[in-house]
Amino acid sequence: MFRLFILLLVSTAELWVAQSKDNVAYHQIRKKYDHHKVNDTTALSYVDLLIALAKKEKNYSELTYAYQDALNFEPSGYRKKLYADSAITSAQHSCNSDLIASAYLGRGIVSYFIFKDYQPALDDYIKALSYARYSPYIKYNILYHLGVMKSYLGYYGEAVSQFEACSAFFRQEILKNISPDILYNMRKGYYNSLHQLIYCYQQMGDDDSADRLIEIGKREIPKDLDFVKLRNCFFKCEGISKFRKGNYEQSIADLNSALPELVRVNDFARVSMIYFYLGKNKMAQQQQQESFSFFRKVDSIYQKHHFFFPELTENYDILLENARKQSNIDESLSFANTLHEIEKVNIEDRHHLFIQFEAERINIEYASITQRYRNILFGVVVVSIFLLVFTVNTYLEKKTEKTYDVVLAGVGIDIKELEPDVSPPKWTLSAEIRNRIRKNLQKFEDEKEFLEPNLSLKKIALKVGTNPNYLSSYINTEKEMNFNRYLSELRIKYIAELLAEDPITAHQKTEVLANLCGIASRSNFLKLFSEIYGMSLQEYQHQCREKFSENEDLN
């Protein structure tokens, strides 16, 4: 439940801060319950004040935030769903696309974490992604949850790509100089992404990658109370890893270490996973009676919550086979019915998720093809117009030159004497302008604004507070390079430093690294890296990984 609160907070943080600065009354009311815990109903009286005020002023943005706050403090799952529905309605009235995305994401989270209902959750995540425009917080939260859905469906490779992108984004944010609250949220997003990556790697049989991330998580996750649950999730993963390697005693120790905290926070899904692997460990040690006591606990969790990880169907295969061996007809029928029920739900869920993902994939491909043809058509039209203008202009110039030559020849003037100076123009900037550009450009670099995609000279000039000609002249004279080279060096240098400092980034794929620094083309990114650093990206990553490996050996 606490995780639900954090995820919603992350997804709305950027928008909420921006709005609260201009809405003092709302901000003052929120301060009354800022430190209340999730599901604390005493906060709802203050939230009701916010809802009433926002309705009176028809402030739909604030009304959306109020409904999302109410969702966090309302303990009833049914009422959470109602608040989530209201948040979507008010967000749509606000006409703020990112706020609408946040609201759909919130309802999807309620469907998944409270009701364990995959189908409506996926529908809402896809809708949220279609609205996400400017807030990277919201975008990567949506991608994270879509990754969870893909891993459930068994698309582990695609899920890994999304979790790698999410972990890279959150890691990048962690390295920035940000406020403690945002830093906390980014760490949560980062470690949750690592945890999901470990799960996917284990399902794919890539134990080396899983173990590497487990060690990073154990080493880096803070030991304070806010991260206790996450640390225990990594202990759970390590217990599963130890079982797969045949180290049963250590596996049992790790699983038992993780169990109490996950029971305390009622994370019954992961508790059922721990019980299952405790049973597997005991079975491997020939302790049959103890093993079946754990398998029965998995069944008890399903009977109570009607939620089940698909990979745990083996639990019922084991129980059913044992009941048949003992000729226990009642248990055989009971376990067979439960197994049939689980498989039916799995098939229905997987079918729905498969159809949704394929529909989304087709929509993306169709949009891409349509956009490609539009671009081609636009290019043809532009080239045609350019050729027409060039042809007409050339004809008129030749006609004018011919007339002009005849006139000059008639008065006895040498034409060559009138040829213009073709040397490039030189902008002379005053000391005041240079200082202003220097100061603002340094701020642009310090705040890593160069990581934004699709930057142009004009866009940066607006950020710096000057015009494109002045900025181009300053970069040419002060930086001794043209604008494109300047921007490329900033981006590539940032990635190189990140690779040298962060072991996770050193294992990232080229596409993820290019996306992190705002370069859209993979090939262009590789070419620029080789030009600037005198070696390929792969060579540089290999050197960084060797350095991290040596440091780990020394420790």
SULHUKA-V102240 format. One record per run of one state. SS is the DSSP state (alpha for helix, beta for strand, coil for the rest). FROM is the first residue (numbers start at 1). TO is the last residue. If there is no record, write none. Layout:
ss:from:to
SS:FROM:TO
SS:FROM:TO
This chain:
ss:from:to
coil:1:1
alpha:2:20
coil:21:23
alpha:24:30
coil:31:40
alpha:41:57
coil:58:59
alpha:60:73
coil:74:76
alpha:77:94
coil:95:96
alpha:97:114
coil:115:117
alpha:118:131
coil:132:135
alpha:136:153
coil:154:155
alpha:156:174
coil:175:179
alpha:180:204
coil:205:206
alpha:207:220
coil:221:224
alpha:225:244
coil:245:247
alpha:248:264
coil:265:267
alpha:268:284
coil:285:287
alpha:288:305
coil:306:309
alpha:310:325
coil:326:328
alpha:329:411
coil:412:414
alpha:415:418
coil:419:430
alpha:431:446
coil:447:448
alpha:449:451
coil:452:456
alpha:457:464
coil:465:467
alpha:468:479
coil:480:482
alpha:483:501
coil:502:504
alpha:505:507
coil:508:509
alpha:510:516
coil:517:521
alpha:522:533
coil:534:536
alpha:537:554
coil:555:555
